[in-house]
Amino acid sequence: MTTRNQFAEKPFPGFDADFEGIPAVKPAKAPEPHYTNHRQRLRARFMRAGATALADYEMLELVLFRAIPRRDVKPLAKRLLAEFGDFNRVITAPPSRLAKMQGIGDAAVQELKIVEAAAQMLGQAKVLGKNAITSWSALMEYCKTVMAHRETEQFRILYLDRKNTLIADEAQAVGTVDHVPVYPREVVKRALELNASSLILVHNHPSGSPEPSDDDIVMTNKIVDAAKALGISVHDHIIIGKERDASFKTLGLI
C-alpha cells in the first residue's frame, strides 16, 4: 500500500518544508556594524605605519576601542579634542573633567589614564639611574611629557647622588592652576631619607609661560638655603611651560 508521503517532493538543500509543503527560508545574518571594519583597518594601519601615520582623533579612537566595544567612537574622539586641544592634553586631563564629557564612562577614563601612566613610566625609565647632567635633554623631555600639559601646577623633585645619578623622581606637591604649596623642610627631609647629595627642582606653569614669578623665586631661595645648611646643593629649578621651559641657573637666579 502506497502512502501520500511517498510522493511528496523533497525540499531543496538549505530549505525546510513545513507541513503544507511550502519551503521555509532561513533568516539572513544581520550585517556587521559599519565601525567593525573601520576598527580593523585602523588597527592594521597603526601596526603597519605607526602613530605618526594617524591623526590625533584616530589615536584616541584606538584607546577608546577597548572601553567602548559596541559604538562608533570617532565622534567622541573629536569632541574630546575640541574640549581639551590635543592627544596629550586629553590623556593628561583630570579624571573629573573627563567624566563630565557625554559618552565617557569609568572604563574610558581608566583607559586614558592607563595610557598616560604608561607614557610617564617609559619616560622615567630612560632617565632613572642615569647621570642627570650628561642626559639633560632626555631628562627635560621626560619632565615635559609628565608636566607640560597638566591643568594644575605640580612640583617635582629630582634627587641625585654624589655622581649626579638620578636616584629618585617624586611629585612633592600638587596645587591649583597658578599655585602649588612647597615646604622646604619636607624637601630637605626627603633628600636626607634618600641620602641625596643634590636636587633639581621642577614645576609647571599651566598658563603656558615659563617665566618665574616673584613667589617662585622666593620659594626657590628658601629651598636652596635649607638644603645648603645640610650640605645638599640645588643644581637648578626648571619651570615647564606649554611650548618652552625656563632655567633658574641660566637666568642667573641660582
N, C-alpha and C positions, 0 to 999 in steps of 0.2 A: 504494500500500500504506500502510495506516494503522498508526502505531506506538502503543504504550501511552502514551508521554509526552504524546501529543497530547490525551489525555482526562484527564490529571492536573489536579486543582484547583490554581489559582494561590493562593499564600499571601496572606493579608490584609496590608495595609500595616503595617509595623512588626514583622512576624514573618518568620522564615526557616524554610522547610520543610526538614527533614532527608531523608535518603534513604528513610525509611519514610513520609513524608508527615505526620509529627507536627510541629506548629509549635513552634519553639524560642523561649521568652520571654527577652528580654534582661534581665540583672540590673538591679534598681533602683539608682539612685545613692545612695550612703551619705549619711545626714543630716549636716548641719553640726554640729560640737560645740556644746553649749549656750552656751559662753562666747564664740563668734564674734559672735553678735548682741549680747551684753552689751557687748563691746568697742566695737562700732559705736555703740550707744546712749550709752555713757558718754562717748565722744569727742564725739558730737554735743551732749550736754548741756553738756560743758565749753566747746565753741565757742560755744554759744548763751548760756550764763549765766555762764561764768567760774568761777574756782576757789572763789569764795565759796559757790557752789551745791553744792559737793561736800564730802563728809566726808574726813577725813584719809586713811582707808584707800582711798578712791576715787582721790585724788590719787596715792597710792603705786601703785595699780594702773596708772594711766596711764604712770608712769615705768617700771614693770616690763614693760609690754606689749612693748617693743622687745627687751628682753633675753631674755624667755621667751615666744616666739610661739605655742607649742602646748600651753599648760597654763593652767588656771584659776588666776589669781594672787591672787584675793581672800583665800583662807585665809592665804597667805604675807604679804600686806599687813597683815592683822590680827595675825599673830604678831609682825611687826616692831614694830608699835605697842605691843603688850603688853610687848615686851622693852625698847624704848627710850623710850616715852612719848608722843611726838607726831611729826608730819611733820618738823619742823625737827631734832629730835634723831635721827631716822633718817638723814636725808641728811648730817648732820654727824658721825655715828658713825665711829670709826676703821675703816678697811677690814678690819683683822684681826678685829674683833668682828663685823662684818657677815658676813664669810666663814664664821664659825662657825655661822651660822643655817642650819638644814636647808632646802634648796631654793634657797639663794643661791649662785650661781657667780660666776666672774670677770666675766662680762658684766653681771650685775645690779649688782655692786659698782661697776663702771665707770659705769653709767647713773646711779646715785645720786650718785656723786662729780661727774659732769658737771653735774647739777642744782645741787649745792652751789656749784661753781665759777662757774656762770652767775649765780647769785643774788649772789655776792660781787662779781663783775665789774660787774653792774648797779648795785649799791650804791656801789661805788667810783667809778664814772663820774659819779655825782651830786655827789661832793664834791671829787674831784681838780681842781685848777685854780680852786677857789672859795675865797673868804675863809672861813677856818675859824671865825672869831668870829661873823660875821653869818649863817652857815649852820650854826650849832651843833646845832640839833635834827636836821638831816639827817645831820650827822657822827655824832652819837650813835646815830641809828637804824642807820647803816651798821655802827658798831662792835658794836652788839647783834646784828645779823644775822650778823656774822662770828664773834663770840666767845661769845655768851650760852649757847649750847647745847653748847659743847665739853666733853669729859670730862677734859681736861687743861688746865693753865694755859698761856696764851700771852701773851707780852709784845710789844706792837706800839708802834712809834714813828711819830708823825705829824710830818713835817718841814715847817716853814713858812718862807717868805721874809720880807723886811722888811715887806711889806704884809699879812702873815698869810695869804697864799695857800698852800694845801696843795700842796706840790710833790712829796711822796713819802709813801707809806704802806707800811711794811715790818714784817714779823714778825721781831723781833730774836732771839727765843728761844722754844723750846717746852719745857715741863717735865713734871712729874708732876701728880697730882690736887691737890696742895697746895703745890707749889714750882716756881719757874721761875728758872733761873740768869740773872742780868743783870750785865754787866760795864760799868761807867761809861766806861771807856777806849774800848771799842768803840762805845758810843753816841755819844760826842763825836767820835770819829774819823770815823764815818759822816756826822755832821752837817757836818763840815768838807768832806768829799768832795762833798756836795750843795750846799755854800755856803748852808746853812740858818742862819737868824737866831734861830729859836726852835723849841721842841719841845712836843708834847703826848704824854704817856706814857699808855698804855692797857694794862691787863691784866685777865684774868677770874678769877673765883673759882668753880670747878666746884661747890663746896659749896652755892652759891646765895646766901650772904650777901656783900654787897659791903663790909662793914666792914674797914678797913685793919688789917693785923696789925702787930706791932712790927717784923717783918722788912721789911714793905712800906715803913714809914716810914723806917727806917734806909737802905734801898736808894735810896729817892727822894732823901733828903738828900745822899747821895753823888753821885748824878747831877746834882743841882742845883749842888753845889759844883764839880764837874768842868766843867760847862758854863759856869758863871759865870766861871771863870778864863779862858775863851777868848771871852768876850763873847756867849755864847749863853744865852738865857733859857728857862726851863721854865714854860709857861703854866699847866699843870695836869697832874695824874695822875688818871685816871679808872679806877675799878675796876668792872667789869661783872659783875653778879650775874644770876641767872636771871630775876628779876622787876623789879629796880631797879638803879641804879648809885650810886656814891659819888664825890664830887669832893674831892680834897685841898684845892683852893682854897676851896671852900665850907666845908669843915671847919676851915679855918684852919691847915692843915698845910703850906702853901706860901706 
